[in-house]
Amino acid sequence: MFFPVGSDKDEVRRIPWITFSLIALNIFAFSITYLISLKDQQRADAAAEQVQEFLRVHPELMDGDRMDELARVGIVPKLEGEYLKLTLSQMGRDHADLSDYNLEFAEYERLLTAYIRLREAPVFKTLGYVPASHRRWDVFTSIFVHSSFWALLENMLFFFAVGFALEDLWGRSLFAVFFVACGVAGCFLHGLFYTNSHLPLVGASGAIAGVMGAYLVRLYHTKIKFFYVRYGILAMGSGNYYGYFSLPAYVYLPLWFALELILGLATRNSGAASSHWAHIGGFVFGMAFAGIVQAAGLEEKYLKPAIEAKIDFGSDKTITDALDLLEKGDATTAELLLNAYMSKKPNDPSGLMAQVRVYEKTENVVPLREIYCKLIHQQLLLREYDSAVVVYDALLGTFGDSEPVIQLEMRDWMAICDHLFKEEMYKEAAIEYRRAGRANTTNPYAAKALLMSGEIFFQKLRSNREAAVSLVEAKALNSTQQHWVKRMDAAIEKIKEQEMTRIQAGKKAEEKPVDLPKNAPEPELRIPPEGLSL
C-alpha cells in the first residue's frame, strides 16, 4: 500500500492559502455531513424496525408481493428476501387477499412510506450530484462532500501532493476557480455516462484529478514522493515494512489515468454508477486547461507578473515605502531609498527583489542584470534552486542576439546547470553548460562546463555533432585536470567510432535539432571520412 505525501516542488514563494483552505473546507464538510448521515441512518433503521415489528404483529399481511417490496427498499436483504418468498410460495401465500385488512394495510403503507422518505433523503442525495434529478447547485456542493473517512483521506493526500506547486504557479484566484471548474467537468462526464442514475456522486476526486492533469502538463518532470507500507506476504522476511520512494510525474500520472480509463470502461455497463468517469473528465479538462494557458502565454504575460507583485518583501519600512513610491510613479526616489538600504544590507533577498521591481519598471537593463546575478547567488546559498532558475531565465531575457555573453559567477552558473541536469532537463542543461564555458574561458571550470555539455549531448540527447562541438572547445582550453581530459578523449573516440560506422554502412545519422546559445554563432563541424582530428 502506498500513497503520496508531497513532491520535490513543495517549496513555494507564498503560503498556499487556497490549497490549505480547500483541504480545511473538505474536512469541515465531512465532519458535519458525517454526523448528519449518522442521524439519518439511525432514523431510517428505526423506521425499518417499525415496519418489521408491525409485520410480526400482523403476519396476515405477509405474502410474496410484500417480500418483493421489502427487498426492493432494503429492509430485507435480497438473498434473504428470495428465500422467504420461496417459503411463502410453498405456503400458498404468493398473493394474499388483503380485502379484510384494509386498516392494517393502510398503517403498513404509512410506515413503509415514512421509511422510504428517510432512506431517500440523506445528506448525500441532497448535496451530491444525482444525474437523473440533479439541481443547478449540486455540481458545486458535491465537490466538498465525502461519504467515508478513507475517501476523504485519499483525496486530501493527493491534493496535498500536487496542489501547492500549481497554486504557486498560477496564483490563488485562478487556482481556486480552476479547482471548482475541474469538479464541474468531472460531474458533467459522469452524467453523460450515467444519465439515469439515482446514486449521488460525492467527493473532490474529480476536481483533484483535474489538478493532477494540469500538473502533468506544467510540472511533468517533478518527482512525486510516496510513503509505502508492506504487509502480508510482501513483508515476510524483508525487515523493511515501510519507507519512501519517488516517481516522476510523467511516469505516475499517465499510469494512474490509464488505470482509471480501464476501470471506467470495465464498469460502464455494470449497472452501478462509479466515479471513474468523473476522474477521467476532471483529468482531461485539467490537461486541456493547462495546455491552453501555457500555449497562450498567459503565465508569462499576466499570471507571473501579478504573483510577483504580490509577494511579501518583508516588514522593513524602507522597502515598503520604496515600493509605494514606485507604484505612484516616483521610481527615482524609490531607487535612492533602496540603494541606501542595500548599502547596509547588501545581501538581503527582499531588498534585491525590490530593486528588481524598480529596474524592471524603469527598464534600466545594466543594473537590472547586476541585481539578477546577486539574487541568483543568494537563492543558491539558500538552496532555492528552482527560484534561481526562474531568475536566471529572466536574466537571459535581458540580452539580445548581438549583446555580450552574460557575466555570472562561474560557481553560480555551474550550480544552475547542475540543477537543470538533476531535474532531467537535459537539453537546457547542455546548452547552459556550453554557454557558461564559452563565457568564462579563463576560468579553470570552463573546460568542465564544456565537457559536461558534450557528454549530455552525446549520452542523453544522442547528438554527436553538438557533442563534438562542445568537446572540441573543451579540449582547446588545455585543462590541467587530467581526469577531465581523459573523459574528453574517451567521448571523442566514441563519437569517431560511431561516425566511422555510419560512414562505412553508407548511412547518415538523423540529428535531433538542438537550439544553440543565443549569443554565439553556430559552430560548424565537418567530419571527414577519416574521422575527427584534433
C-alpha positions, 0 to 999 in steps of 0.5 A: 500500500502506498500513497503520496505525501508531497513532491520535490516542488513543495517549496513555494514563494507564498503560503498556499492559502487556497490549497490549505483552505480547500483541504480545511473546507473538505474536512469541515464538510465531512465532519458535519455531513458525517454526523448528519448521515449518522442521524439519518441512518439511525432514523431510517433503521428505526423506521425499518424496525417499525415496519418489521415489528408491525409485520410480526404483529400482523403476519396476515399481511405477509405474502410474496408481493410484500417480500418483493417490496421489502427487498426492493427498499432494503429492509430485507436483504435480497438473498434473504428476501428470495428465500422467504418468498420461496417459503411463502410460495410453498405456503400458498401465500404468493398473493394474499387477499388483503380485502379484510385488512384494509386498516392494517394495510393502510398503517403498513403503507404509512410506515413503509412510506415514512421509511422510504422518505428517510432512506431517500433523503440523506445528506448525500442525495441532497448535496451530491450530484444525482444525474437523473434529478440533479439541481443547478447547485449540486455540481458545486456542493458535491465537490466538498462532500465525502461519504467515508473517512478513507475517501476523504483521506485519499483525496486530501493526500493527493491534493496535498501532493500536487496542489501547492506547486500549481497554486504557486504557479498560477496564483490563488484566484485562478487556482481556486476557480480552476479547482471548482471548474475541474469538479464541474467537468468531472460531474458533467462526464459522469452524467453523460455516462450515467444519465439515469442514475439515482446514486449521488456522486460525492467527493473532490476526486474529480476536481483533484484529478483535474489538478493532477492533469494540469500538473502533468502538463506544467510540472511533468518532470517533478518527482512525486514522493510516496510513503509505502507500507508492506504487509502480508506476504510482501513483508515476510522476511524483508525487515523493511515494512515501510519507507519512501520512494519517488516517481516522476510525474510523467511516469505516475500520472499517465499510469494512474489515468490509464488505470482509471480509463480501464476501470471506467470502461470495465464498469460502464455497463455494470449497472452501478454508477462509479466515479471513474468517469468523473476522474477521467473528465476532471483529468482531461479538462485539467490537461486541456486547461493547462495546455491552453494557458501555457500555449497562450502565454498567459503565465508569462504575460499576466499570471507571473507578473501579478504573483510577483507583485504580490509577494511579501518583501518583508516588514522593513519600512524602507522597502515598503515605502520604496515600493509605494513610491514606485507604484505612484510613479516616483521610481527615482526616489524609490531607487535612492531609498533602496540603494541606501538600504542595500548599502547596509544590507547588501545581501538581503533577498527582499531588498534585491527583489525590490530593486528588481521591481524598480529596474524592471519598471524603469527598464534600466537593463545594466543594473537590472542584470547586476541585481539578477546575478546577486539574487541568483547567488543568494537563492543558491546559498539558500538552496532555492534552486528552482527560484534561481532558475526562474531568475536566471531565465529572466536574466537571459531575457535581458540580452539580445542576439548581438549583446555580450555573453552574460557575466555570472559567477562561474560557481553560480552558473555551474550550480544552475546547470547542475540543477537543470541536469538533476531535474532531467532537463537535459537539453537546457542543461547542455546548452547552459553548460556550453554557454557558461564555458564559452563565457568564462574561458579563463576560468579553470571550470570552463573546460568542465562546463564544456565537457559536461555539455558534450557528454549530455549531448552525446549520452542523453540527447544522442547528438554527436555533432553538438557533442563534438562541438562542445568537446572540441572547445573543451579540449582547446582550453588545455585543462590541467585536470587530467581526469577531465581530459581523459573523459574528453578523449574517451567521448571523442573516440566514441563519437569517431567510432560511431561516425566511422560506422555510419560512414562505412554502412553508407548511412547518415545519422538523423540529428535531433535539432538542438537550439544553440546559445543565443549569443554565439554563432553556430559552430560548424563541424565537418567530419571527414571520412577519416574521422575527427582530428584534433 
